[in-house]
Amino acid sequence: MKRLGGSAVQVSELAFGAGSIGNLYTEVGEQQAYEAVDAAWQRGIRYFDTAPHYGLGLSERRLGAALRERPRAQYTISTKVGRRLEPSDGTGDDLANGFAVPATHRRVWDFSEDGVRRTLEASLERLGLDRVDIVYLHDPDDHAEWAFREGYPALEKLRSEGVVGAIGTGMNQAEMLTRFVHDTDVDVVLCAGRYTLLDQGAFTELLPAAQARGTSVVIGGAFNSGLLADPKPGATYNYATASPELLHRALRLKSVADRHGTTLRAAALAFCAAHPAVASVVVGARSAHEVVDCAHQFAAPVPAALWQELRDTGLLPPDAPVPAEEP
């Protein structure tokens, strides 16, 4: 377990991302969702991340139900604010936003203090909890000034009141996260997809800034939404079909991993976890089988010679931190 920033909140080095059990892309049955969370618990995962955005609240409801019988002091849970859910009389589904659920609600961007508190209260109701440990501002890309002016101070108040233990921001970019690290007192930032074997966008500014400030980084999207898990034609990168160039690069990475007797998945997870600023790596899983595989890959040793070859061939920056050979 690692502590987040200056807070007392601790997270496991491998975390369960609950977006998938919110019916990301395709439906996941109730039992399958429960078994995925149970498998994570059985393999020592104690940090669980969710958000109202994931399946219009379905992810939060399922995660809360699956954790209900677990000792509350033994796990850490995070959710997000910024997208407030309002009931909708619309018909159809939410697939345009990536989730195979009925369009029972609509998302409303809201980084006001009232919106942050109302969103968190609704999340607690869906989770069936009286508190969460971490709250992130969720994807404020197009609402930067609103998030800095109202959203962040609202989280700071919640932390000072003891309502939450740690606060942060979660995004799919590194630039604004770097600004949060420099200009606010966040405990943690969740950076999705920008520090992976394919994309080291967070390496030059965000990670050094976080390390210097004592701000923790949680890495999401270690597989870049699928391409690094199973590189093949049609695989996704950043939630869209990967370009031929990216697919070629991923296949080169896989070839190196195969040659050194390991897997691309193991190398991808190990790389994300190796940076000293990183406290946890969040992996989305939609079944017990996927959870077991991720836990196995995360624990597997990756030969030092693999990292050397990746550096020698220009597939990794020469100064990017890599793990020791031992698991």
Contacts in CASP RR format, 6 or more apart in sequence:
PFRMAT RR
TARGET T0000
AUTHOR 0000-0000-0000
METHOD contacts of the structure
MODEL  1
MKRLGGSAVQVSELAFGAGSIGNLYTEVGEQQAYEAVDAAWQRGIRYFDT
APHYGLGLSERRLGAALRERPRAQYTISTKVGRRLEPSDGTGDDLANGFA
VPATHRRVWDFSEDGVRRTLEASLERLGLDRVDIVYLHDPDDHAEWAFRE
GYPALEKLRSEGVVGAIGTGMNQAEMLTRFVHDTDVDVVLCAGRYTLLDQ
GAFTELLPAAQARGTSVVIGGAFNSGLLADPKPGATYNYATASPELLHRA
LRLKSVADRHGTTLRAAALAFCAAHPAVASVVVGARSAHEVVDCAHQFAA
PVPAALWQELRDTGLLPPDAPVPAEEP
1 10 0 8 1.000
1 11 0 8 1.000
1 12 0 8 1.000
1 13 0 8 1.000
1 46 0 8 1.000
2 10 0 8 1.000
2 11 0 8 1.000
2 13 0 8 1.000
2 216 0 8 1.000
2 279 0 8 1.000
2 280 0 8 1.000
3 9 0 8 1.000
3 10 0 8 1.000
3 216 0 8 1.000
3 279 0 8 1.000
4 10 0 8 1.000
4 11 0 8 1.000
4 134 0 8 1.000
4 166 0 8 1.000
4 187 0 8 1.000
4 188 0 8 1.000
4 216 0 8 1.000
4 279 0 8 1.000
5 166 0 8 1.000
5 187 0 8 1.000
5 188 0 8 1.000
5 214 0 8 1.000
5 215 0 8 1.000
5 216 0 8 1.000
5 279 0 8 1.000
6 187 0 8 1.000
6 214 0 8 1.000
7 165 0 8 1.000
7 166 0 8 1.000
7 187 0 8 1.000
8 165 0 8 1.000
9 76 0 8 1.000
9 133 0 8 1.000
9 134 0 8 1.000
9 165 0 8 1.000
9 166 0 8 1.000
9 187 0 8 1.000
10 76 0 8 1.000
11 46 0 8 1.000
11 47 0 8 1.000
11 76 0 8 1.000
11 218 0 8 1.000
11 279 0 8 1.000
11 280 0 8 1.000
12 44 0 8 1.000
12 45 0 8 1.000
12 46 0 8 1.000
12 47 0 8 1.000
12 76 0 8 1.000
12 280 0 8 1.000
13 273 0 8 1.000
13 279 0 8 1.000
13 280 0 8 1.000
13 281 0 8 1.000
13 298 0 8 1.000
14 45 0 8 1.000
14 47 0 8 1.000
14 269 0 8 1.000
14 280 0 8 1.000
14 281 0 8 1.000
14 283 0 8 1.000
14 294 0 8 1.000
14 295 0 8 1.000
14 298 0 8 1.000
15 45 0 8 1.000
15 47 0 8 1.000
15 48 0 8 1.000
15 49 0 8 1.000
15 218 0 8 1.000
15 280 0 8 1.000
15 281 0 8 1.000
15 282 0 8 1.000
15 283 0 8 1.000
16 36 0 8 1.000
16 37 0 8 1.000
16 40 0 8 1.000
16 45 0 8 1.000
16 47 0 8 1.000
16 48 0 8 1.000
16 49 0 8 1.000
16 282 0 8 1.000
16 283 0 8 1.000
16 284 0 8 1.000
16 285 0 8 1.000
16 291 0 8 1.000
17 48 0 8 1.000
17 49 0 8 1.000
17 50 0 8 1.000
17 282 0 8 1.000
17 283 0 8 1.000
17 284 0 8 1.000
17 285 0 8 1.000
18 37 0 8 1.000
18 48 0 8 1.000
18 49 0 8 1.000
18 50 0 8 1.000
18 54 0 8 1.000
18 59 0 8 1.000
18 60 0 8 1.000
18 62 0 8 1.000
18 63 0 8 1.000
18 284 0 8 1.000
19 50 0 8 1.000
19 51 0 8 1.000
19 54 0 8 1.000
19 55 0 8 1.000
19 59 0 8 1.000
19 284 0 8 1.000
20 28 0 8 1.000
20 36 0 8 1.000
20 284 0 8 1.000
20 285 0 8 1.000
20 286 0 8 1.000
21 28 0 8 1.000
21 32 0 8 1.000
21 33 0 8 1.000
21 36 0 8 1.000
21 37 0 8 1.000
21 58 0 8 1.000
21 59 0 8 1.000
21 62 0 8 1.000
21 63 0 8 1.000
21 286 0 8 1.000
22 28 0 8 1.000
22 33 0 8 1.000
22 54 0 8 1.000
22 55 0 8 1.000
22 57 0 8 1.000
22 58 0 8 1.000
22 59 0 8 1.000
22 62 0 8 1.000
22 99 0 8 1.000
22 101 0 8 1.000
23 55 0 8 1.000
23 58 0 8 1.000
23 99 0 8 1.000
23 100 0 8 1.000
23 101 0 8 1.000
24 54 0 8 1.000
24 55 0 8 1.000
24 98 0 8 1.000
24 99 0 8 1.000
24 100 0 8 1.000
24 286 0 8 1.000
25 98 0 8 1.000
25 99 0 8 1.000
25 100 0 8 1.000
26 100 0 8 1.000
27 100 0 8 1.000
28 36 0 8 1.000
28 286 0 8 1.000
28 287 0 8 1.000
30 62 0 8 1.000
32 286 0 8 1.000
32 287 0 8 1.000
32 288 0 8 1.000
33 62 0 8 1.000
33 66 0 8 1.000
33 286 0 8 1.000
34 62 0 8 1.000
34 65 0 8 1.000
34 66 0 8 1.000
35 287 0 8 1.000
35 288 0 8 1.000
36 285 0 8 1.000
36 286 0 8 1.000
36 287 0 8 1.000
36 288 0 8 1.000
36 290 0 8 1.000
36 291 0 8 1.000
37 48 0 8 1.000
37 62 0 8 1.000
37 63 0 8 1.000
37 66 0 8 1.000
37 67 0 8 1.000
38 66 0 8 1.000
38 288 0 8 1.000
39 288 0 8 1.000
39 291 0 8 1.000
39 292 0 8 1.000
39 295 0 8 1.000
40 48 0 8 1.000
40 285 0 8 1.000
40 291 0 8 1.000
40 295 0 8 1.000
41 70 0 8 1.000
41 75 0 8 1.000
43 291 0 8 1.000
43 292 0 8 1.000
43 295 0 8 1.000
44 295 0 8 1.000
45 291 0 8 1.000
45 295 0 8 1.000
46 74 0 8 1.000
46 75 0 8 1.000
46 76 0 8 1.000
47 75 0 8 1.000
47 76 0 8 1.000
47 77 0 8 1.000
47 78 0 8 1.000
47 280 0 8 1.000
47 282 0 8 1.000
48 63 0 8 1.000
48 67 0 8 1.000
48 75 0 8 1.000
48 76 0 8 1.000
48 77 0 8 1.000
48 78 0 8 1.000
49 77 0 8 1.000
49 78 0 8 1.000
49 79 0 8 1.000
49 190 0 8 1.000
49 218 0 8 1.000
49 282 0 8 1.000
50 59 0 8 1.000
50 60 0 8 1.000
50 63 0 8 1.000
50 77 0 8 1.000
50 78 0 8 1.000
50 79 0 8 1.000
50 80 0 8 1.000
50 127 0 8 1.000
51 59 0 8 1.000
51 60 0 8 1.000
51 79 0 8 1.000
51 80 0 8 1.000
51 83 0 8 1.000
51 136 0 8 1.000
51 138 0 8 1.000
52 60 0 8 1.000
52 79 0 8 1.000
52 80 0 8 1.000
52 81 0 8 1.000
52 83 0 8 1.000
52 84 0 8 1.000
52 85 0 8 1.000
52 107 0 8 1.000
52 119 0 8 1.000
52 122 0 8 1.000
52 123 0 8 1.000
52 126 0 8 1.000
53 80 0 8 1.000
53 83 0 8 1.000
53 97 0 8 1.000
53 107 0 8 1.000
53 138 0 8 1.000
53 139 0 8 1.000
54 60 0 8 1.000
54 99 0 8 1.000
55 94 0 8 1.000
55 99 0 8 1.000
55 101 0 8 1.000
56 85 0 8 1.000
56 94 0 8 1.000
56 99 0 8 1.000
56 101 0 8 1.000
56 103 0 8 1.000
56 104 0 8 1.000
56 105 0 8 1.000
56 107 0 8 1.000
57 85 0 8 1.000
57 105 0 8 1.000
57 126 0 8 1.000
58 99 0 8 1.000
58 101 0 8 1.000
60 79 0 8 1.000
60 123 0 8 1.000
60 126 0 8 1.000
60 127 0 8 1.000
61 126 0 8 1.000
61 127 0 8 1.000
63 77 0 8 1.000
63 127 0 8 1.000
64 126 0 8 1.000
64 127 0 8 1.000
64 128 0 8 1.000
64 129 0 8 1.000
67 75 0 8 1.000
67 77 0 8 1.000
68 128 0 8 1.000
72 129 0 8 1.000
76 133 0 8 1.000
76 134 0 8 1.000
77 127 0 8 1.000
77 129 0 8 1.000
77 132 0 8 1.000
77 133 0 8 1.000
77 134 0 8 1.000
78 132 0 8 1.000
78 133 0 8 1.000
78 134 0 8 1.000
78 135 0 8 1.000
78 136 0 8 1.000
78 190 0 8 1.000
79 120 0 8 1.000
79 123 0 8 1.000
79 127 0 8 1.000
79 132 0 8 1.000
79 134 0 8 1.000
79 135 0 8 1.000
79 136 0 8 1.000
80 135 0 8 1.000
80 136 0 8 1.000
80 137 0 8 1.000
80 138 0 8 1.000
80 170 0 8 1.000
81 111 0 8 1.000
81 115 0 8 1.000
81 116 0 8 1.000
81 119 0 8 1.000
81 120 0 8 1.000
81 123 0 8 1.000
81 135 0 8 1.000
81 136 0 8 1.000
81 137 0 8 1.000
81 138 0 8 1.000
81 151 0 8 1.000
81 154 0 8 1.000
81 155 0 8 1.000
82 109 0 8 1.000
82 110 0 8 1.000
82 111 0 8 1.000
82 115 0 8 1.000
82 116 0 8 1.000
82 119 0 8 1.000
82 137 0 8 1.000
82 138 0 8 1.000
82 139 0 8 1.000
82 140 0 8 1.000
82 147 0 8 1.000
82 151 0 8 1.000
83 107 0 8 1.000
83 108 0 8 1.000
83 109 0 8 1.000
83 110 0 8 1.000
83 119 0 8 1.000
83 138 0 8 1.000
83 139 0 8 1.000
84 107 0 8 1.000
84 108 0 8 1.000
84 109 0 8 1.000
84 110 0 8 1.000
84 115 0 8 1.000
84 118 0 8 1.000
84 119 0 8 1.000
84 122 0 8 1.000
85 105 0 8 1.000
85 106 0 8 1.000
85 107 0 8 1.000
85 108 0 8 1.000
85 119 0 8 1.000
85 122 0 8 1.000
86 105 0 8 1.000
86 106 0 8 1.000
86 108 0 8 1.000
87 104 0 8 1.000
87 105 0 8 1.000
88 103 0 8 1.000
88 104 0 8 1.000
88 105 0 8 1.000
88 106 0 8 1.000
90 103 0 8 1.000
91 103 0 8 1.000
92 102 0 8 1.000
92 103 0 8 1.000
93 99 0 8 1.000
93 100 0 8 1.000
93 101 0 8 1.000
93 102 0 8 1.000
93 103 0 8 1.000
94 100 0 8 1.000
94 101 0 8 1.000
94 102 0 8 1.000
94 103 0 8 1.000
97 107 0 8 1.000
98 239 0 8 1.000
109 142 0 8 1.000
109 143 0 8 1.000
110 116 0 8 1.000
110 118 0 8 1.000
110 119 0 8 1.000
111 137 0 8 1.000
111 140 0 8 1.000
111 143 0 8 1.000
111 146 0 8 1.000
111 147 0 8 1.000
111 150 0 8 1.000
111 151 0 8 1.000
111 154 0 8 1.000
112 146 0 8 1.000
112 150 0 8 1.000
112 151 0 8 1.000
112 154 0 8 1.000
113 150 0 8 1.000
113 151 0 8 1.000
113 153 0 8 1.000
113 154 0 8 1.000
113 157 0 8 1.000
115 154 0 8 1.000
116 150 0 8 1.000
116 151 0 8 1.000
116 154 0 8 1.000
116 155 0 8 1.000
116 158 0 8 1.000
117 154 0 8 1.000
117 158 0 8 1.000
120 132 0 8 1.000
120 135 0 8 1.000
120 158 0 8 1.000
120 163 0 8 1.000
120 164 0 8 1.000
123 132 0 8 1.000
124 130 0 8 1.000
124 131 0 8 1.000
124 132 0 8 1.000
131 163 0 8 1.000
131 164 0 8 1.000
132 164 0 8 1.000
133 164 0 8 1.000
133 165 0 8 1.000
133 166 0 8 1.000
134 164 0 8 1.000
134 165 0 8 1.000
134 166 0 8 1.000
134 167 0 8 1.000
134 168 0 8 1.000
134 187 0 8 1.000
134 188 0 8 1.000
135 155 0 8 1.000
135 158 0 8 1.000
135 164 0 8 1.000
135 166 0 8 1.000
135 167 0 8 1.000
135 168 0 8 1.000
136 167 0 8 1.000
136 168 0 8 1.000
136 169 0 8 1.000
136 170 0 8 1.000
136 188 0 8 1.000
136 190 0 8 1.000
137 147 0 8 1.000
137 151 0 8 1.000
137 152 0 8 1.000
137 155 0 8 1.000
137 168 0 8 1.000
137 169 0 8 1.000
137 170 0 8 1.000
138 170 0 8 1.000
139 170 0 8 1.000
139 171 0 8 1.000
139 172 0 8 1.000
140 146 0 8 1.000
140 147 0 8 1.000
140 169 0 8 1.000
140 171 0 8 1.000
140 176 0 8 1.000
141 171 0 8 1.000
141 172 0 8 1.000
141 173 0 8 1.000
141 176 0 8 1.000
144 176 0 8 1.000
144 179 0 8 1.000
147 169 0 8 1.000
148 179 0 8 1.000
148 183 0 8 1.000
148 184 0 8 1.000
152 167 0 8 1.000
152 169 0 8 1.000
152 180 0 8 1.000
152 184 0 8 1.000
152 186 0 8 1.000
155 164 0 8 1.000
155 167 0 8 1.000
155 168 0 8 1.000
156 167 0 8 1.000
156 184 0 8 1.000
156 185 0 8 1.000
158 164 0 8 1.000
158 167 0 8 1.000
159 165 0 8 1.000
159 166 0 8 1.000
159 167 0 8 1.000
165 187 0 8 1.000
166 187 0 8 1.000
166 188 0 8 1.000
167 186 0 8 1.000
167 187 0 8 1.000
167 188 0 8 1.000
168 180 0 8 1.000
168 186 0 8 1.000
168 187 0 8 1.000
168 188 0 8 1.000
168 189 0 8 1.000
168 190 0 8 1.000
169 176 0 8 1.000
169 177 0 8 1.000
169 180 0 8 1.000
169 186 0 8 1.000
169 189 0 8 1.000
169 190 0 8 1.000
170 177 0 8 1.000
170 189 0 8 1.000
170 190 0 8 1.000
170 191 0 8 1.000
170 192 0 8 1.000
171 177 0 8 1.000
171 189 0 8 1.000
171 190 0 8 1.000
171 191 0 8 1.000
171 192 0 8 1.000
172 192 0 8 1.000
172 193 0 8 1.000
172 194 0 8 1.000
172 238 0 8 1.000
173 194 0 8 1.000
174 191 0 8 1.000
174 194 0 8 1.000
174 195 0 8 1.000
174 201 0 8 1.000
174 202 0 8 1.000
174 205 0 8 1.000
174 206 0 8 1.000
175 205 0 8 1.000
175 206 0 8 1.000
177 189 0 8 1.000
177 191 0 8 1.000
177 202 0 8 1.000
177 206 0 8 1.000
178 205 0 8 1.000
178 206 0 8 1.000
178 209 0 8 1.000
180 186 0 8 1.000
180 189 0 8 1.000
181 189 0 8 1.000
181 206 0 8 1.000
181 209 0 8 1.000
181 210 0 8 1.000
181 213 0 8 1.000
181 215 0 8 1.000
182 209 0 8 1.000
182 213 0 8 1.000
186 215 0 8 1.000
187 215 0 8 1.000
187 216 0 8 1.000
188 215 0 8 1.000
188 216 0 8 1.000
188 217 0 8 1.000
188 218 0 8 1.000
188 279 0 8 1.000
189 206 0 8 1.000
189 210 0 8 1.000
189 215 0 8 1.000
189 216 0 8 1.000
189 217 0 8 1.000
189 218 0 8 1.000
190 217 0 8 1.000
190 218 0 8 1.000
190 219 0 8 1.000
190 220 0 8 1.000
190 282 0 8 1.000
191 202 0 8 1.000
191 206 0 8 1.000
191 217 0 8 1.000
191 218 0 8 1.000
191 219 0 8 1.000
191 220 0 8 1.000
192 219 0 8 1.000
192 220 0 8 1.000
192 221 0 8 1.000
193 199 0 8 1.000
193 219 0 8 1.000
193 220 0 8 1.000
193 221 0 8 1.000
193 222 0 8 1.000
193 224 0 8 1.000
193 225 0 8 1.000
193 238 0 8 1.000
194 200 0 8 1.000
194 201 0 8 1.000
194 202 0 8 1.000
194 206 0 8 1.000
195 201 0 8 1.000
195 202 0 8 1.000
195 203 0 8 1.000
195 206 0 8 1.000
195 207 0 8 1.000
195 217 0 8 1.000
195 219 0 8 1.000
195 272 0 8 1.000
195 275 0 8 1.000
195 278 0 8 1.000
196 219 0 8 1.000
196 221 0 8 1.000
196 222 0 8 1.000
196 223 0 8 1.000
196 224 0 8 1.000
196 228 0 8 1.000
196 268 0 8 1.000
196 271 0 8 1.000
196 272 0 8 1.000
197 228 0 8 1.000
197 253 0 8 1.000
197 264 0 8 1.000
197 267 0 8 1.000
197 268 0 8 1.000
197 271 0 8 1.000
197 310 0 8 1.000
197 315 0 8 1.000
197 316 0 8 1.000
198 224 0 8 1.000
198 227 0 8 1.000
198 228 0 8 1.000
198 237 0 8 1.000
198 246 0 8 1.000
198 249 0 8 1.000
198 250 0 8 1.000
198 253 0 8 1.000
199 224 0 8 1.000
200 316 0 8 1.000
200 317 0 8 1.000
200 320 0 8 1.000
202 217 0 8 1.000
203 317 0 8 1.000
203 320 0 8 1.000
206 217 0 8 1.000
207 217 0 8 1.000
207 275 0 8 1.000
207 277 0 8 1.000
207 278 0 8 1.000
208 277 0 8 1.000
209 215 0 8 1.000
210 216 0 8 1.000
210 217 0 8 1.000
210 277 0 8 1.000
211 276 0 8 1.000
211 277 0 8 1.000
214 277 0 8 1.000
215 277 0 8 1.000
216 277 0 8 1.000
216 278 0 8 1.000
216 279 0 8 1.000
217 275 0 8 1.000
217 277 0 8 1.000
217 278 0 8 1.000
217 279 0 8 1.000
218 278 0 8 1.000
218 279 0 8 1.000
218 280 0 8 1.000
218 281 0 8 1.000
218 282 0 8 1.000
219 272 0 8 1.000
219 273 0 8 1.000
219 278 0 8 1.000
219 280 0 8 1.000
219 281 0 8 1.000
219 282 0 8 1.000
220 272 0 8 1.000
220 281 0 8 1.000
220 282 0 8 1.000
220 283 0 8 1.000
221 282 0 8 1.000
221 283 0 8 1.000
222 228 0 8 1.000
222 268 0 8 1.000
222 269 0 8 1.000
222 272 0 8 1.000
222 281 0 8 1.000
222 282 0 8 1.000
222 283 0 8 1.000
223 229 0 8 1.000
223 265 0 8 1.000
223 268 0 8 1.000
223 283 0 8 1.000
224 237 0 8 1.000
224 238 0 8 1.000
225 236 0 8 1.000
225 237 0 8 1.000
225 238 0 8 1.000
225 239 0 8 1.000
226 235 0 8 1.000
226 236 0 8 1.000
226 237 0 8 1.000
227 235 0 8 1.000
227 236 0 8 1.000
227 237 0 8 1.000
227 242 0 8 1.000
227 246 0 8 1.000
227 247 0 8 1.000
227 250 0 8 1.000
228 250 0 8 1.000
228 253 0 8 1.000
228 264 0 8 1.000
228 265 0 8 1.000
228 268 0 8 1.000
229 264 0 8 1.000
229 265 0 8 1.000
229 268 0 8 1.000
231 242 0 8 1.000
231 247 0 8 1.000
231 250 0 8 1.000
231 251 0 8 1.000
231 253 0 8 1.000
231 254 0 8 1.000
231 264 0 8 1.000
232 247 0 8 1.000
233 247 0 8 1.000
234 241 0 8 1.000
234 242 0 8 1.000
234 247 0 8 1.000
235 241 0 8 1.000
235 242 0 8 1.000
235 247 0 8 1.000
235 250 0 8 1.000
236 242 0 8 1.000
237 243 0 8 1.000
237 246 0 8 1.000
242 250 0 8 1.000
249 315 0 8 1.000
250 264 0 8 1.000
252 313 0 8 1.000
252 315 0 8 1.000
253 264 0 8 1.000
253 267 0 8 1.000
253 310 0 8 1.000
253 315 0 8 1.000
254 264 0 8 1.000
256 306 0 8 1.000
256 309 0 8 1.000
256 310 0 8 1.000
256 313 0 8 1.000
256 315 0 8 1.000
257 263 0 8 1.000
257 264 0 8 1.000
257 266 0 8 1.000
257 267 0 8 1.000
257 306 0 8 1.000
258 264 0 8 1.000
259 309 0 8 1.000
260 302 0 8 1.000
260 303 0 8 1.000
260 305 0 8 1.000
260 306 0 8 1.000
260 309 0 8 1.000
261 303 0 8 1.000
262 300 0 8 1.000
262 301 0 8 1.000
262 302 0 8 1.000
262 303 0 8 1.000
262 306 0 8 1.000
263 297 0 8 1.000
263 300 0 8 1.000
265 293 0 8 1.000
265 294 0 8 1.000
265 297 0 8 1.000
266 297 0 8 1.000
266 298 0 8 1.000
266 300 0 8 1.000
266 302 0 8 1.000
267 302 0 8 1.000
267 306 0 8 1.000
269 281 0 8 1.000
269 283 0 8 1.000
269 294 0 8 1.000
269 297 0 8 1.000
269 298 0 8 1.000
270 298 0 8 1.000
270 300 0 8 1.000
270 302 0 8 1.000
270 322 0 8 1.000
270 323 0 8 1.000
271 316 0 8 1.000
271 320 0 8 1.000
271 322 0 8 1.000
271 323 0 8 1.000
272 278 0 8 1.000
272 281 0 8 1.000
273 281 0 8 1.000
273 298 0 8 1.000
273 323 0 8 1.000
274 321 0 8 1.000
274 322 0 8 1.000
274 323 0 8 1.000
275 320 0 8 1.000
275 321 0 8 1.000
276 321 0 8 1.000
281 298 0 8 1.000
283 294 0 8 1.000
283 298 0 8 1.000
284 290 0 8 1.000
284 294 0 8 1.000
285 291 0 8 1.000
285 294 0 8 1.000
299 327 0 8 1.000
300 327 0 8 1.000
301 325 0 8 1.000
301 326 0 8 1.000
301 327 0 8 1.000
302 323 0 8 1.000
302 325 0 8 1.000
303 325 0 8 1.000
304 322 0 8 1.000
304 324 0 8 1.000
304 325 0 8 1.000
307 316 0 8 1.000
307 322 0 8 1.000
307 323 0 8 1.000
309 315 0 8 1.000
310 316 0 8 1.000
311 317 0 8 1.000
311 318 0 8 1.000
311 320 0 8 1.000
316 322 0 8 1.000
END
